[in-house]
């Protein structure tokens, strides 16, 4: 039995943090980033900066005999003008690979976003403490998954026994890039986003570059991925390009080639999987942009509408159906000279039957049950024997 009044404070250093590309020293502590400073500097987009600082897939990882753990953090929570308050971000405690407990840190800063006016304002607050007790009284592997949807500054780590960094378990590193769905929008918790669930089933270490609103084929993101050590890479492309109305077909195809070319500069033979969009009925045949439905907003609900004109497809405006066709063509053409390049149709992860059973609550993002289904299907198709990320025979 450990005396919880005798705490050991362990400095928060990079060897205790997994899934982050950088740790920024702030006035309060350490802020995990999922994009490196160079990539952040090249894109002056508040949405991207918010998304990459939300630590989806980032976790503290250590070995300890402690039965009690305290983590001080300063969260930055989001609030949307005209909509109900969001719940506090969840922290998942994973012990020896199994979810053991969950907790929240109240208070913190508040980022208030007015989606209709396109403005955002931050109000400063105070940090708080996350506390887990009753952990098994033995040496064990402990991971604290940080909230996937809440910017989190790490202030202090205390335990009632010594802590050491989690040793390398010999797992392959999976680097994934995608949209808010990959980041975990509407997932139940950080270890139950679909990429986290797929990584657990595949026995790999996840580096999640799912960026809400930011899967836009940015060259700076491609360079960040090029320079990130990885054994497996996937990129999920489509929904953000459509719902931001960012480009036409003429620009899209060269942008895809350029993104893949950059990845291959740093990872010439790494298994590389291109994944197209899940089913999103409002954008299957209707271009973007997508904007909040004002009538739903008036009722305190968030629902998105596709604002493009299907007739504009003739002029090169993009839809999800068109992007899937083009991605499949691009991968087929490149795979002739790149045997480690693969394509997965997103409709195999979430398609028409799924949309009937588990509809998208806001017309864009899957709910927690759909995240679990997508993660399980991805693992079954991609990590299982015969899949593009299957483990080599022992």
Helices and strands as residue ranges (DSSP letters): E 8-10, G 14-16, E 17-18, E 22-25, E 30-33, H 37-41, H 46-53, E 59-64, E 68-80, E 91-95, E 98-103, E 109-114, E 119-123, E 128-133, E 140-145, E 151-159, E 163-165, E 173-178, H 180-183, G 190-192, H 194-202, E 205-210, H 219-226, E 232-236, H 239-243, H 249-266, E 271-275, G 281-283, E 290-292, H 294-298, E 304-306, G 310-315, H 320-335, E 341-344, G 346-348, H 352-357, H 368-378, I 379-383
